[in-house]
Amino acid sequence: MVVHGDKLRWLFWLRLRMLTRGFRRNRASLIGSIVFLFFVVIGAGWAAFGTFAAYRFLSPPANFEILYLVLSGLLLLWIVLPLLEFASNEGLDLSKLQLFPLTRAEMMISLLFSTLLDIPTIGLLILLGAVVAGWGVSLPVAILALVAMLVFYVQLVAVSQLVLALLMRTLQSRRFRDFSIIIIAVFTASCYLAQQLAFGGSHIVHLYENLQAGDYSPFLQWLPSGYAATAIKQAVLGNWGLSFGALGLLLALSVVFLYLWQLVLEHSLSASESGGSARARDRRKQQAATRAAVGTRFIASSPPGKLISPQVRAIAAKELKYFWRDPQLKAMLFQSVIYLGIFIIGPFLNPSSAGFGAGTSYILYVAPPVVLLYLATMSLNTLGLERESLTTTFLFPVEPQRLLWGKNLVVFLFGLVELTILIGAGAYFSKAWTLVVPVTVLGLAGMGVTLGCGNFTSVFFPQYVRQMQRGFRATGTTSQSGCLRGVMSLAMLVVTAVLVAPVAAAVFLPYVFNAEWIWSITIPLSLVYGIAFHQIVTRAVAPRIVEMEPEILAITTRQ
């Protein structure tokens, strides 16, 4: 393989320039990068300190088990991390380099630069340094631990790049951009659930017992990371023959992964050059078939009912398509999945907690606040979430209140599904069936109040939402409206909570004072209160949309 030194210097300069551009592009990118670096350094520093103390002060075999777990966790993390970073790290996209006269080896080195010049690598190096320092009980063992960690680092890079090359064609597709949101949402929820599983209640005691019994190393020693841990373990025990044997296997596996990465990379390059036009033709055919199917379903749909007007149904159908096609909106939608996982699955992993048990109503109590908070994030800027498409929406002859009703209908359905699942699960686990109706009424009335407040803020205080893009311009649903807009949003959340407070008092005070007969009066009044508030506020602010269209568009569609 031919490697030119001048090209490598330019590639390194280019990757370093891309890294610094992410810091200097604007103030938000600089602050975000600094905060991310701070959390990586602090988190890795505390983890390194804890693992160093475990290596030095825990008695065998618990300290060896910690070593196996740490290295195996790093291996798993470094396999998943490039997949999560692909949408924001331009250096991992091989298609950007195919236009340049680079050899296969030069492209591989360029991908290595993208891995090395990355903030998570700092955390990795801190943890690997803790391994060397923790097991450096003597100079020979320290040297062997240093060599083992260097080889293990090469193996991590090779494995992660091999997985990245195998999935390169999938990662470059638009569908993966949407699917990655699901992965991130599930990963975010699993962090809390894994924390509850490992450290909740009596799980700490069981974990320490398993470490003392050496229950993990018999399985983890056969992983690639297990060879590095075995090499250090045998060196500490004085079995240098077994130590060098494990180190040799680790080195051989690293060479194998590098060779496989080379083969897969070569195959992906040749496939991308020959199959681009065919994929484009297939994509055009699929889009044409999809449009035809959508048109057929629209023609064959039943006539609209009298309860919901055709305009409201059309706006609601448009909103559903937006939530499905826009990655940012889909990320907000999957927040409900995270909430369900935390509040339903979490207590199972820690059943000894005070908030879970047959005699409590933990999930029932938290169901309305969780759902109302979710609805607030979806509705407080319902016009701004459309961004540039709001210009087209305003061109249609739709009454302003029906525009808001269509948007509210979709958000209401999302909240209703989440509320139903949480209340059903809470009633089933706690057996507090008498609270089902009051809590449901509180949730429904609160949703009416929340949607009404959301319509008010969407019309009078719209916010600009940045578009998520590839590369270092990738962002979430953050707003550039300044601190004043953030204070306004927080103030509206407080106002919403105050407006929902009478409903909560009317529902729970009779239960506290054992006067459930009052529910026959307060429950219907609470429903009427929520519906009336939503209708009055919506009909009052809707005419202002027509008067404030230029101002709303200037804020929500600005570049």
C-alpha positions in Angstrom: 0.0 0.0 0.0 1.4 3.4 -1.0 1.3 6.2 1.5 2.5 9.7 0.6 3.8 11.8 3.5 2.6 15.2 2.0 -0.9 13.9 1.6 -1.0 12.7 5.2 0.1 16.1 6.4 -2.7 17.7 4.4 -5.2 15.2 5.7 -4.1 15.8 9.3 -4.3 19.6 8.8 -7.8 19.2 7.2 -9.1 17.1 10.1 -7.6 19.5 12.6 -9.2 22.4 10.8 -12.6 20.6 10.9 -12.2 20.2 14.6 -11.3 23.8 15.3 -14.1 25.0 12.9 -16.6 23.3 15.2 -15.3 25.4 18.1 -15.2 28.7 16.1 -18.3 28.6 13.9 -20.5 30.5 16.4 -20.8 31.1 20.1 -23.3 28.2 20.6 -20.9 25.7 19.0 -18.0 27.0 21.2 -20.1 26.8 24.4 -21.5 23.3 23.5 -18.0 21.9 22.7 -16.6 23.4 25.9 -19.4 21.9 28.0 -19.0 18.5 26.3 -15.3 18.5 26.9 -15.8 19.5 30.5 -18.3 16.6 31.1 -16.0 14.1 29.3 -13.0 15.1 31.3 -14.8 15.3 34.7 -16.7 12.0 34.0 -13.7 10.1 32.8 -11.6 11.6 35.7 -14.0 10.4 38.3 -14.3 7.0 36.6 -10.5 6.8 36.4 -10.1 7.7 40.1 -12.7 5.0 41.1 -11.2 2.3 39.0 -7.7 3.2 40.1 -8.8 2.8 43.7 -10.5 -0.5 42.9 -7.3 -1.9 41.2 -5.1 -0.9 44.1 -7.3 -1.4 47.2 -9.8 -4.2 46.4 -8.7 -7.7 47.3 -8.4 -10.3 44.5 -10.3 -11.4 42.6 -12.6 -8.4 42.9 -10.0 -6.0 41.4 -9.3 -8.3 38.5 -13.1 -8.5 37.8 -13.2 -4.7 37.7 -10.5 -4.7 35.1 -12.4 -7.2 32.9 -15.6 -5.2 33.2 -13.9 -1.9 32.4 -12.0 -3.1 29.3 -15.1 -4.9 28.0 -17.2 -1.8 28.6 -14.7 0.3 26.6 -14.8 -2.2 23.8 -18.6 -2.1 23.6 -18.7 1.7 23.9 -16.1 2.1 21.1 -18.1 -0.1 18.8 -21.3 1.9 19.3 -19.7 5.4 19.5 -18.8 5.9 15.8 -22.3 4.9 14.9 -23.7 7.6 17.1 -21.2 10.1 16.0 -21.5 9.5 12.3 -24.2 12.2 11.8 -22.1 14.9 13.4 -18.5 13.9 12.6 -17.8 14.7 9.0 -14.4 13.0 9.2 -16.1 9.5 9.6 -17.9 9.9 6.2 -15.7 8.2 3.6 -17.7 9.5 0.7 -16.2 13.0 1.4 -12.7 11.6 0.5 -13.7 9.6 -2.7 -13.3 12.7 -4.9 -9.6 13.1 -4.0 -6.7 11.0 -5.4 -6.1 9.0 -2.2 -5.0 5.4 -1.8 -6.8 3.0 0.4 -4.1 3.3 3.1 -4.3 7.1 3.1 -8.1 6.9 3.5 -7.7 4.5 6.4 -5.2 6.9 8.1 -7.6 9.7 7.5 -10.3 7.8 9.4 -7.8 7.2 12.2 -7.2 11.0 12.4 -11.0 11.5 12.8 -10.9 9.0 15.7 -7.8 10.5 17.4 -8.8 14.1 17.1 -12.1 13.6 18.9 -13.2 14.6 22.4 -14.3 11.1 23.6 -10.7 9.9 22.9 -9.6 12.1 25.8 -11.8 10.2 28.1 -10.6 6.9 26.7 -7.0 7.8 27.3 -7.7 8.8 30.8 -9.3 5.5 31.6 -6.5 3.5 30.0 -4.0 5.6 31.9 -5.7 4.6 35.1 -5.3 1.0 34.2 -1.5 1.4 33.7 -1.2 3.4 36.9 -3.4 1.1 38.9 -1.6 -2.1 38.0 1.9 -0.6 37.9 2.9 -2.4 41.2 6.4 -2.9 39.8 8.4 -1.7 36.8 8.1 -4.9 34.7 4.3 -5.1 35.3 3.9 -1.3 34.5 5.8 -1.8 31.2 3.7 -4.8 30.3 0.5 -2.9 31.3 1.5 0.0 29.1 2.2 -2.2 26.1 -1.1 -4.1 26.6 -3.0 -0.8 26.7 -1.3 0.5 23.6 -2.2 -2.7 21.7 -5.6 -2.7 23.1 -6.1 0.9 21.9 -5.1 -0.1 18.4 -7.6 -3.0 18.7 -10.4 -0.6 19.8 -9.7 1.7 16.8 -9.6 -1.3 14.4 -12.8 -2.9 15.7 -14.7 0.4 15.6 -13.6 1.3 12.1 -14.4 -2.3 10.9 -17.9 -1.9 12.2 -18.1 1.5 10.6 -16.9 0.2 7.3 -19.4 -2.7 7.4 -22.3 -0.3 7.9 -21.0 2.6 5.8 -23.7 2.3 3.1 -26.4 2.1 5.7 -25.0 5.1 7.6 -25.0 7.3 4.5 -28.7 6.7 3.9 -31.4 9.1 5.0 -33.2 6.2 6.8 -30.3 5.7 9.2 -30.5 9.4 10.1 -34.0 8.8 11.3 -33.2 5.4 12.8 -30.2 6.8 14.7 -32.7 8.9 16.7 -34.4 5.8 17.9 -31.0 4.4 18.9 -30.0 7.5 20.8 -33.4 7.5 22.6 -33.1 3.9 23.6 -29.5 4.4 24.6 -30.5 7.4 26.8 -33.3 5.4 28.5 -31.0 2.4 28.9 -28.5 4.5 30.8 -31.0 5.2 33.6 -32.3 1.6 33.6 -28.7 0.2 33.7 -27.9 2.5 36.6 -31.0 1.2 38.4 -30.1 -2.4 37.6 -26.5 -2.1 38.8 -26.8 0.3 41.7 -30.4 0.3 42.8 -31.3 -1.0 46.3 -29.6 -4.3 47.1 -28.0 -4.6 43.7 -24.8 -3.1 45.0 -24.4 -5.9 47.5 -25.0 -8.5 44.9 -22.5 -6.9 42.6 -19.8 -6.9 45.2 -20.6 -10.5 46.0 -20.3 -11.4 42.3 -17.0 -9.6 42.1 -15.6 -11.5 45.1 -16.8 -14.7 43.6 -15.2 -14.0 40.2 -18.4 -14.6 38.2 -17.6 -12.3 35.3 -14.1 -13.1 34.1 -14.8 -16.7 33.0 -17.0 -15.2 30.3 -15.3 -11.9 29.6 -11.9 -13.5 29.2 -12.8 -14.8 25.7 -13.6 -11.4 24.4 -10.8 -9.4 22.6 -10.7 -7.1 25.7 -10.3 -10.2 27.9 -6.9 -11.0 26.5 -5.6 -7.6 27.6 -7.0 -8.1 31.1 -5.6 -11.6 31.2 -2.2 -10.4 30.2 -2.1 -7.9 33.1 -3.7 -10.3 35.6 -1.1 -13.1 34.9 1.7 -10.6 35.1 0.6 -9.4 38.5 0.3 -13.0 39.7 3.9 -13.8 38.3 2.8 -16.1 35.5 4.8 -14.3 32.8 4.4 -17.1 30.3 0.7 -16.9 30.3 0.9 -13.1 30.3 3.0 -13.0 27.2 0.8 -15.6 25.5 -2.3 -13.5 26.2 -0.5 -10.4 24.9 0.5 -12.2 21.7 -3.1 -13.2 21.1 -4.2 -9.6 21.7 -1.7 -8.4 19.1 -2.7 -11.1 16.6 -6.4 -10.2 17.0 -5.5 -6.5 16.4 -3.7 -7.4 13.2 -6.7 -9.5 12.0 -9.1 -6.6 12.7 -6.9 -4.2 10.8 -6.7 -6.6 7.8 -10.5 -7.2 7.8 -11.0 -3.4 8.0 -8.8 -3.0 4.9 -10.8 -5.7 3.0 -14.2 -4.3 3.9 -13.1 -0.7 3.1 -11.8 -1.8 -0.3 -15.1 -3.6 -1.1 -17.2 -0.6 0.1 -15.2 1.8 -2.1 -15.7 -0.4 -5.2 -19.4 -1.0 -4.5 -20.1 2.7 -4.0 -18.5 3.5 -7.4 -20.5 0.9 -9.3 -23.8 1.0 -7.6 -24.6 4.7 -7.2 -26.8 5.1 -10.3 -28.7 1.9 -9.7 -29.5 2.9 -6.2 -30.7 6.3 -7.4 -33.0 4.6 -10.0 -34.4 2.3 -7.3 -35.0 5.2 -5.0 -36.9 7.1 -7.7 -39.1 4.1 -8.4 -39.8 3.6 -4.7 -40.7 7.3 -4.2 -43.1 7.1 -7.2 -44.8 4.0 -5.9 -45.1 5.6 -2.4 -46.8 8.7 -3.9 -49.2 6.6 -5.9 -50.1 4.6 -2.8 -50.7 7.7 -0.8 -52.9 9.1 -3.5 -54.9 5.9 -3.6 -55.4 6.0 0.2 -56.5 9.6 0.0 -59.1 8.9 -2.7 -60.4 5.9 -1.0 -60.8 7.6 2.4 -64.2 7.9 3.9 -66.0 11.2 4.0 -65.2 13.4 7.0 -67.5 13.2 10.0 -69.4 16.1 11.5 -67.4 16.2 14.8 -64.1 17.0 13.1 -64.0 19.3 10.1 -62.0 18.3 6.9 -59.6 21.1 7.5 -58.7 20.0 11.0 -58.3 16.4 9.8 -56.0 17.6 6.9 -53.8 19.7 9.3 -53.6 16.7 11.7 -52.6 14.3 8.9 -49.9 16.9 7.8 -48.6 17.1 11.4 -48.4 13.3 11.6 -46.3 13.2 8.4 -44.0 15.9 9.8 -43.5 14.1 13.0 -42.6 10.9 11.1 -40.3 12.5 8.5 -38.5 15.2 10.5 -35.7 13.7 12.6 -35.9 16.6 15.1 -39.6 16.1 15.7 -39.2 12.4 15.8 -36.7 12.8 18.6 -39.2 14.8 20.6 -41.8 12.1 19.9 -39.5 9.4 21.2 -39.1 11.3 24.5 -42.4 9.7 25.5 -40.8 6.3 25.0 -38.0 7.3 27.4 -40.6 8.5 30.0 -42.5 5.2 29.8 -39.3 3.2 30.2 -38.1 5.2 33.2 -41.4 5.2 35.1 -42.6 1.7 34.3 -39.5 -0.5 33.8 -37.3 1.5 36.3 -39.2 0.5 39.5 -39.0 -3.2 38.5 -35.2 -3.0 38.5 -35.3 -1.5 42.0 -38.4 -2.9 43.7 -37.1 -2.1 47.2 -37.4 1.6 46.6 -39.9 3.6 48.6 -41.9 4.6 45.5 -42.8 1.2 44.4 -44.9 -1.4 46.0 -48.3 -3.0 46.1 -49.6 -0.4 48.6 -48.5 2.7 46.8 -49.6 4.6 43.8 -46.2 5.8 42.5 -46.9 5.6 38.8 -50.4 7.0 39.1 -49.2 10.1 40.9 -46.5 10.9 38.4 -48.5 10.1 35.3 -50.3 13.6 34.9 -47.2 15.7 35.5 -45.1 13.6 33.1 -47.7 13.8 30.4 -48.3 17.5 30.9 -44.6 18.3 30.8 -44.3 16.3 27.5 -47.3 18.1 26.0 -45.8 21.5 27.0 -42.5 20.7 25.1 -44.6 19.8 22.1 -47.1 22.6 22.1 -45.4 25.8 23.5 -43.8 26.5 20.1 -46.1 24.6 17.7 -45.8 27.2 15.0 -42.1 27.5 15.3 -41.5 23.8 14.9 -42.6 24.0 11.3 -39.8 26.3 10.3 -39.8 27.2 6.6 -42.9 25.1 5.8 -45.0 27.5 7.9 -44.9 29.9 4.9 -46.7 27.3 2.8 -49.1 26.4 5.6 -50.3 30.0 5.8 -51.1 30.1 2.1 -53.9 27.6 2.5 -57.5 28.9 3.1 -57.7 27.4 6.6 -59.3 29.2 9.5 -56.7 30.1 12.2 -58.5 28.3 15.0 -58.8 25.1 12.9 -55.1 25.3 12.1 -54.4 25.3 15.9 -57.0 22.6 16.5 -55.4 20.3 13.9 -52.0 20.7 15.6 -53.5 20.2 19.1 -55.3 17.1 18.0 -52.1 15.3 17.1 -50.3 16.3 20.3 -53.4 15.4 22.3 -53.4 11.9 20.8 -49.7 11.4 21.7 -50.3 12.5 25.2 -53.5 10.4 25.5 -51.6 7.3 24.6 -48.8 8.0 27.1 -51.4 8.8 29.8 -53.3 5.6 29.2 -50.2 3.4 29.4 -49.0 5.1 32.6 -52.3 5.0 34.3 -53.0 1.4 33.2 -49.6 0.3 34.5 -49.9 2.3 37.7 -53.3 0.9 38.5 -52.2 -2.7 37.7 -49.1 -2.6 39.9 -50.5 -0.6 42.8 -54.0 -2.0 42.7 -55.3 1.5 43.4 -58.3 1.2 41.0 -60.2 4.0 42.8 -57.7 6.6 41.5 -58.0 5.7 37.9 -60.9 8.0 37.1 -59.7 11.0 39.1 -56.2 10.8 37.7 -57.5 10.4 34.2 -59.7 13.4 34.6 -56.8 15.4 36.0 -54.7 14.4 33.0 -57.4 15.3 30.4 -58.2 18.6 32.0 -54.5 19.4 32.3 -54.0 18.6 28.7 -56.7 21.1 27.7 -55.0 23.8 29.8 -51.6 23.0 28.5 -52.6 23.0 24.9 -54.4 26.3 25.5 -51.3 27.9 27.0 -49.3 26.4 24.1 -51.5 28.1 21.5 -51.1 31.4 23.4 -47.3 31.2 23.4 -47.1 29.9 19.8 -48.9 33.0 18.6 -47.5 35.7 20.8 -44.1 34.3 21.6 -43.0 32.1 18.6 -39.4 30.9 18.7 -36.9 30.0 15.9 -35.8 26.4 15.8 -32.6 25.6 14.1 -32.6 22.9 11.4 -30.6 19.8 12.1 -27.9 19.4 9.5 -24.9 17.2 8.8 -21.4 17.8 10.1 -20.5 20.4 12.7 -23.8 22.2 12.0 -25.8 19.4 13.5 -27.9 20.6 16.3 -31.0 19.6 18.1 -34.2 21.5 18.6 -32.5 24.4 20.3 -33.7 27.9 20.0 -31.6 31.0 19.2 -34.1 33.4 20.8 -31.9 34.3 23.7 -32.3 34.2 27.4 -35.5 36.3 27.3 -37.2 33.6 25.2 -36.1 30.9 27.7 -37.4 32.9 30.6 -40.7 33.3 28.8 -41.0 29.6 28.2 -40.2 28.9 31.9 -42.7 31.5 32.9 -45.4 29.8 30.8 -44.6 26.5 32.4 -45.2 28.0 35.8 -48.4 29.7 34.6 -49.6 26.3 33.2 -48.9 24.6 36.5 -50.8 27.3 38.4 -53.8 27.0 36.0 -53.8 23.2 36.5 -53.6 23.5 40.3 -57.4 24.0 40.8 -58.1 20.8 38.9 -55.5 18.9 41.0 -57.1 20.3 44.2 -60.6 19.4 43.1 -59.5 15.8 42.3 -57.2 14.9 45.2 -58.6 16.9 48.2 -61.7 14.7 48.3 -59.5 11.6 48.3 -57.3 13.0 51.1 -60.2 13.9 53.3 -62.2 10.6 52.5 -65.0 12.6 50.8 -65.0 10.7 47.5 -68.7 11.6 46.9 -67.6 15.1 46.0 -66.0 13.6 42.8 -69.5 13.5 41.3 -69.3 17.3 41.2 -65.6 18.1 40.8 -64.9 15.5 38.0 -67.4 16.9 35.5 -66.5 20.5 36.5 -62.8 19.7 35.9 -63.5 18.3 32.4 -65.6 21.4 31.6 -62.8 23.6 32.9 -60.1 22.1 30.7 -62.3 22.1 27.6 -63.6 25.6 28.2 -60.1 27.0 28.9 -58.7 25.5 25.7 -61.6 26.7 23.5 -61.7 30.2 24.9 -58.0 30.8 24.7 -57.7 29.3 21.2 -60.6 31.3 19.8 -59.2 34.4 21.4 -55.6 34.1 20.0 -56.4 32.5 16.6 -57.5 35.8 14.9 -54.1 37.3 15.9 -52.4 34.8 13.6 -53.7 36.6 10.5 -52.6 40.0 11.9 -49.2 38.8 13.0 -48.3 36.6 10.1 -45.3 38.7 8.9 -43.9 38.8 12.5 -44.4 35.1 13.0 -42.8 34.2 9.7 -39.9 36.6 10.3 -39.1 34.8 13.6 -39.8 31.2 12.7 -38.4 31.1 9.1 -35.3 33.3 9.4 -32.0 31.7 8.2 
